[in-house]
């Protein structure tokens, strides 16, 4: 740990004001994480234990939200799978956990709205869930997940895989909250002039830097998958040959590139029908990725991993089957792909973490428990992974690793 700290300090001295200037001070264990500044790219996996939510600050200060899930916590609402503890506590709604985190880290961009919000798919742990005790907005839609977060921090542009034809996109396994989401969309468009767009498969211009794009020309976001299709060889490849995929595999996904750094995030798209064509569409090793479907079973296909070879995998997990131990073993196996691979888990159920039969594989994980931050240095040639305490709202550093060198 001391070596990592020393390396970061020396790097700051060598590079000069670009690294060490305000507000980027030294990152110190036990102290709050210094805020983003120009030229850096931050990717935050925000941990509530009750939904997936990522927040991204582009090199020029443009902001993006990817999902803001919220699901029920009462005993009668839970499945047979054991749940992790809610963070920071059971009294704080997940959307408020996200709102407080985002407000804190948005201080340095001096914005009052989130520039882009992406809803990858219509499941409760990404969108929000119904609860008779949840309040409603004055416009009548349920305040949960994405919709409740909007009431705290508005979005300028909302993007999902279905707009405007939600009826044809509904599935049996789709969260019924989609009806509330539709009410929200119509209300926010009419009353707040929020812009709403359908995710444009194959585009690399739907999500762009809005503040100083000319300063960072080596930044790009590529829309590579949605609705069971992958943008492969310049066209939409139907992974399911005309059949209707399940909601998870209809997820929208993007490749975020900054210099030599590449990060994949794709909702819950998870089986080999989708993962292998996606890996072929990317076609080269990447530096980091969000785990597909929270590292559940039948995810992270070995053939996909042999192509992508991520150095870092971040997983936002909630249940006792996340991670699925056989899936995790395959991921960590050097026969799947060789080289450095660091897996960071926002949560893990104690019965899985401390089971004697799991010791060998769990001991190989890089970090368990907390918010996970990927901080990419200016020009996108290297990055750090930082874990933050998640039991309060002070965002103190509990672990730092790096620098990771980009391919």
N, C-alpha and C positions, 0 to 999 in steps of 0.2 A: 504494500500500500504506500509506504514511504517512497519507494522507487518511482511509482506512478506520479506521486506529487512532485518529486524532484524533476522528473522529465517534463511535466507540464510547466513548472516554473522556468526551467531552462529554455523551453520552447518559446515562452512568452518573451524572455529576454532577447533571444535571437531574432525573433520576427519583429519585435518593436511595437509601436503604438497600435498597429492593426490587431494585435492579439491582446495586449495588456492595457490598452486605453479604456476609458470609461465606456460601459459599466462592467467590462470583463476584468474582474479581479481574479486572484488565484482561487482555485476551487479547493476548499478545505473541508475535510471530514468533520461533521458536527456543526457546520455553519450553513446558512441558507445558500442555495445555488445562485451565483451571480446571474443577472438577467441577460437575455439576448442582446447583441449589438450588431450593427451593420456588417454584412459580409459573412456572418455565421448563418447556418441553418440549424434550427432546433426541431426535433421530433419528440413529442411528449406522449407517452402512454399513461393516461391518468387512471389511477386505480381507485375504484369505489367498491369492488367486490360484487357489484350487482349490475354490471353492464360494461360494454366496451366503448371506449372513447379515446380518440387521439386528437392532438392539437399540434399544428405545424406552423412555424414561422419561417417564411422564405428568406433568402439572403437580403432582400431589399425591405423586409418588414411586412410584406403581404401575409395575411393569416388564413389558415384553413382548418376547419373542423372535419373530422371523419367519424361519423356516428356519435351517438350520445344515448346509449341504452340505459334502461331502468326496468327492473323486473321485481315482482312481488317477493316479500321476505317472510310473510306469515307462514306458520307451520302447515296450514291446510293448503297452501299454494305451492309447496315445494314438491319436487319429484322424489324418486327413490334415491337419487344421488345426493350425497352429503354436500353442503355448501360451505364455502370458506367464510370467514368472518367479514362483515361489512366494514368498510373503511370510510372515514376515520372512526365512525361509531354507528350504532344502529339508529341513532336519532337524526342523523343527517341524510336527507334524501340524496340519491346519487346525482341528480341534476345540479344540486347546490354544491356538491363536491367538485363537479366539473366547473361550475361558474366561478367559484372562489379560486380554483387553480388558474383558470384562464385569465381572470382579471389580474391576478398577481403577475403572471408572466407577460401579459400584454402591456404592462406599464412602460416598457422601453420602446414600444412601437407607437405609443400615444394614440391609439385608436379606441373608439367606443363601440365599434361593430366588428364582427368577424367577416372577412371579405368573401370567403367561400365556405359553404357547408355541404358535405357529401353524405347522403344516406346510401350505404352500400346495398342494403336489402331490408325487407319489412318484417324482421323478427324483433321480439321484445328487447333482447339484450343489445340491440343496435338502434332501435327506434324508441321504445317505451312500451309500457303495458297498461292494461286497464286495472283500476282499483276504485271501488265505490267511494273510498275515502279521499281520493284525489280531488282537488278543486278544479274548477273550470275557469277559463279566461272569460272576460266580459263578452267576447265574441262567441263563446259557447263550446270551444274545443277543450279536450281534457289536457290538463297541465301535467305531462309526464315526459321524461326523456328529452328528445329533440325539441318538442313543443314547449316544455317547461324551461329548458335552457334558453330558448329564444326570448322568453319573457324576461330573462335576466340580462342577456347579451344578444342583441339582434344580429341577424345575418344579412349581408347585402345581397348575396346570391345563393339560392338553394338548388342543389342538383341531385336528382335521383334517377334510377334506371327506368322509370315508367312514365313520368309526366308527358302528356296530360291524360293518358289513357290508362288509368289505374284499374278499371274494371277488368280489362282483358289480361292484366298482369297478376290478378289474385290467384293464389294457390290454396289448396286445402291446408297446407302447413304454414300459411302466412299468418302473421299476427293480426288479430282482429283490430288492433290499434290503427291499422291503415285507414279505417273510416275517419278516425279522429285526425289523422295526418292530413287527409284530404280537406277537412274543414279548416285546419290550420293553414294549409297552402292558400286556399281561396281567401281567407281572412287577411293573411299577411300581404298578399298581392294587392288586395283592394285597399286596405287601411294604411299599410306601411310602404307600399310600392316595392316590396321585396321582389327581386327578379327570380323566376323559377325556370329551370332548364332541364331537359332530358339529357342524360349522360350520352355524349357523342362518342361512340366506339370508333377508335382509330384516330381521334383528334390529338394533336399535341399543342393546341392553342385554346382549349376551353378554360384551362386554369393557368393564368399567367401572372407575372409580377406586375403589380399596379402602381408601385411607388417610384422605383428607380431601376427599371428593367435594363437600361443601357449599361448600368454599372456592373451587371452580373449576367452577361450574355450566355454563359455556360450553364444556365439553369433551364430545366424543361420538365414538364409532366406529360406523360404519354398515357392515354386511355386505352387499355389493352384488353379488358374483358367486361362483359355485361350480358345479362339475359341468356347465359349459356353459350355465348359466342366469344371467340378470341380473335383479335386483329392479327392475322398471320399472313405474311407474304403479301401485304397490301390489300387484303380483303377480309371480310368477316367469315371466319371458319366456324361452322355449326358443330359444336362438340357433341351434340345429342341427336344429330341426324334427323331433325324435324320433330322429335318428341319434346315434350315440355319438361324442362329440368326442375328439380326441387328448388325451393326458395334459396337455400344456401348457395347452390351452384348457379343461381341467377345473379349473384353478387357482382356489383361493379368494382373494378380494381384498377389501380394506376401504378406506374413506375415513375418514381421521383428521382430525377438526376441532377446533380450539381457537380460540375467538373468530372472527376473520376469516381465520384460517389453515386451509388444507385441503391434505392430502397423500394421494395415491393410491398404494397398493402392491398389486399383483395377481399375484405369481408370474410365470409365463411366458405368461399369456393374451395372445395376440398377433395373431390375424388379424381382418379387418374384420367377420366375422360376430359377433364378440364385442366388439371395440373400439368400434364405432359405437353399438350399444345401450347399452353401459356409459357412454359419454360423454353420451348422452341421459338416462340415469338420474341422473347427477350434475347435468347441466343448467346448469352455470355455470362460469366460469373458476376454476381452482385455482392455488394458489401453487407447489406442487412435486409431483413424482411420481418414483417409481422407474421407470426405463425398462422397457417390456414386453420380455421375452425378451432382455435384455442388448443391446438395439439390433441384434439379428440382422435378417436379411432379412425382408421382408413384415411388419414391425411398425410401430408408431407411425403408424397410418393418418391421412392428412391431414384427413379429415372429423372424426375424433376430436379431433385437435389444434386444429381451428378452434373447437371448443366449449370444450375444457379450457384452452387457452392457458397452459400452465404457464410460470412465470418460471424455474423451476429443474428440471432433469432430472438424476437421479443414476443412473449405470449401473455395475453390478458385472459386469465382463467378464473373460473368460478366454482366448478364442481369437482367431485372426487375422481371423475374420469378425465380430468384435464390437469395434467397430461395423462394420456393413455400410455402406460409404461412400455408396452411393446413398440409403440410408435416412437417414443422418446429414445429407446435403445437403438432403433434403426437409424434415427437422425444422428445420434452421437457416434455410431459405429464408423471407424475409419475406413472400412470397406465400402461404405455408402459413398463417401467422398473424403479424401484425406485433407489434412491441414487444420488450421485453427477454426474452431466453431464454438461460439459462446452463446449459451441459452440463458435468457433472463425471464423469470416468471414473476408476474405481479403478485400472485397468490399460489398457495398450495394447501390442500387439506392435510391436517396433521397425521391422520391415519395413513395417508399415502407417503407423506414426507418421511415419517419415522418408522415405517414398516421395515423390519430387518431384511426382508427379501428384496427391498428396493434400494438398499444402501449403496450398492455399487454404481447404479445409474444416477441416483440423486446426487451423489458426491461429485459427479462430473458437471453439474450445473454451475453456471457462473454467478448467479444471484437469484434469491428467492425473497419476495415480499417487498413491495414498495412501488412508487411511481418509477417508470424507466424513461430516461432521457438519452437520446442520441444527439450529440452536439457536433456538427460538422464544421471544421475550421475553414476560414476563407480560402477560396479557390477550389475547395472540394477534393483535396488530396489526402486528408486524414480526418479522423474523428475519434471522439471519446464516448463511452457509455457510462452514465451516471445513474445510480439508484438513489431515490429520495425517500425519507421517512414519510409514512402515509397515515400516521395515527393522530396527526394534528394538521394545522394549516401553516406551518412554518417552513416547510419544504427544505429541510436540512439534508445535507449530503450524508449518506450512509456508506457509499461505496463508489469508487471511480476506477475505470480501467481504460487504458490506452497509452499512447495513441495507436489506433488501428490504421494501417496504411492501406489506401485504396488500390485496387487492381490497376 
